[in-house]
Amino acid sequence: MSISADDFQIVQKFLLENSGISLAPGKEYLVEGRLQPLVYSEGFDDIHVLVVALNKNSESDLGKKVIEALTTNETSFFRDKHPFETLKTAIIPELLKKTQANKKIQIWSAASSSGQEPYSLAMLLADSFSWVKDWDIRIVASDISEEMLEKCRSGLYSQFEISRGLPAHYLPRFFQRAQSKWQINSEIRERIDFCYLNLYEDWVGLPPLDIIFMRNVLIYFDKDTKKTILEKVIKVLKPGGYLFMGSGEKPDGLEEHFQTTDFSTSACFKLVSA
Ligand SMILES: C[S@@+](CC[C@H](N)C(=O)[O-])C[C@H]1O[C@@H](n2cnc3c(N)ncnc32)[C@H](O)[C@@H]1O
């Protein structure tokens, strides 16, 4: 059953107010396709009845499920490759020199989806910087989707997910068989703190950060929301820290704070002033 114009508007408003995600007109097909499985699993007669229930109580569990259904979770191990190369060859070596005094490096994977991004970071550190013994290097990984966070914490991936971007020699090194899936070793899992964080709400509990990966998520927000979120990045990123965005993304409107780096193919920007 197709969604009516009124119901689409209700979903649009709900999603914007609760996650910052902006659904452009014309995305009715996406809402229909993504909400239909929820209609069945939650026992509603059709999309309209689901939207009425959502409109009555947007803070319910149903609200969370609607947000989860409408977010795009596309990701892969070592997505785009360049950012990880840049980290390995330039940024981590620079930070190791800079943090000699306190020997602490904090990395945040904001919008970590099903975990491939933070796990890629953790495997890169274990592989290329295993000689760094006395540094405390922590990764925080967050997302708005509890379902994605659960998958992150389980560390379980299908053969298909493994085949998307994981270097072949990392499989025997960092994974073990778990029936039909592969599970990432606890040594890697323990390097990451997974937590719920809605980028559209207040950010609580984040440590001062040296590196932020905020990739392929700001594209879902409108211009003003994107700017508001980047202003919050300025507050939590240490001066001289690095922001990695998705390929082709830029910190629009805040160029005086973020310097373009030599690593432009990595969409890597340096915070020069807070
Ligand atoms: C396309 S994935 C990007 C994953 C990963 N960063 C990458 O580049 O491969 C987008 C993620 O953003 C999350 N997301 C969407 N809106 C969010 C919000 N308001 N706060 C936090 N995460 C959000 C979604 O749940 C989804 O997992």
The ligand as an SDF file (V2000), in Angstrom:
LIG
                    3D

 27 29  0  0  0  0  0  0  0  0999 V2000
   25.8170    5.2900    5.9160 C   0  0  0  0  0  0  0  0  0  0  0  0
   26.1620    4.8720    7.5870 S   0  0  0  0  0  0  0  0  0  0  0  0
   27.8460    5.4020    7.7040 C   0  0  0  0  0  0  0  0  0  0  0  0
   28.7100    4.4080    8.4530 C   0  0  0  0  0  0  0  0  0  0  0  0
   30.2020    4.7170    8.4750 C   0  0  0  0  0  0  0  0  0  0  0  0
   30.4720    5.9670    9.1190 N   0  0  0  0  0  0  0  0  0  0  0  0
   30.7820    4.6940    7.0860 C   0  0  0  0  0  0  0  0  0  0  0  0
   31.1130    5.7490    6.5410 O   0  0  0  0  0  0  0  0  0  0  0  0
   30.9040    3.6090    6.5110 O   0  0  0  0  0  0  0  0  0  0  0  0
   25.2570    6.1640    8.4320 C   0  0  0  0  0  0  0  0  0  0  0  0
   25.0230    5.8850    9.8980 C   0  0  0  0  0  0  0  0  0  0  0  0
   24.5880    7.0810   10.5160 O   0  0  0  0  0  0  0  0  0  0  0  0
   23.6950    6.7600   11.5470 C   0  0  0  0  0  0  0  0  0  0  0  0
   22.9150    7.9750   11.8940 N   0  0  0  0  0  0  0  0  0  0  0  0
   21.9410    8.5780   11.1850 C   0  0  0  0  0  0  0  0  0  0  0  0
   21.4560    9.6300   11.8550 N   0  0  0  0  0  0  0  0  0  0  0  0
   22.1620    9.7170   13.0140 C   0  0  0  0  0  0  0  0  0  0  0  0
   22.1290   10.5920   14.1200 C   0  0  0  0  0  0  0  0  0  0  0  0
   21.2560   11.6090   14.1930 N   0  0  0  0  0  0  0  0  0  0  0  0
   22.9850   10.3730   15.1410 N   0  0  0  0  0  0  0  0  0  0  0  0
   23.8610    9.3290   15.1000 C   0  0  0  0  0  0  0  0  0  0  0  0
   23.9370    8.4660   14.0870 N   0  0  0  0  0  0  0  0  0  0  0  0
   23.1040    8.6610   13.0370 C   0  0  0  0  0  0  0  0  0  0  0  0
   22.8630    5.6250   10.9690 C   0  0  0  0  0  0  0  0  0  0  0  0
   22.2380    4.8570   11.9660 O   0  0  0  0  0  0  0  0  0  0  0  0
   23.9230    4.8460   10.1810 C   0  0  0  0  0  0  0  0  0  0  0  0
   24.4350    3.7770   10.9230 O   0  0  0  0  0  0  0  0  0  0  0  0
  1  2  1  0
  2  3  1  0
  2 10  1  0
  3  4  1  0
  4  5  1  0
  5  6  1  0
  5  7  1  0
  7  8  2  0
  7  9  1  0
 10 11  1  0
 11 12  1  0
 11 26  1  0
 12 13  1  0
 13 14  1  0
 13 24  1  0
 14 15  1  0
 14 23  1  0
 15 16  2  0
 16 17  1  0
 17 18  1  0
 17 23  2  0
 18 19  1  0
 18 20  2  0
 20 21  1  0
 21 22  2  0
 22 23  1  0
 24 25  1  0
 24 26  1  0
 26 27  1  0
M  CHG  2   2   1   9  -1
M  END
$$$$
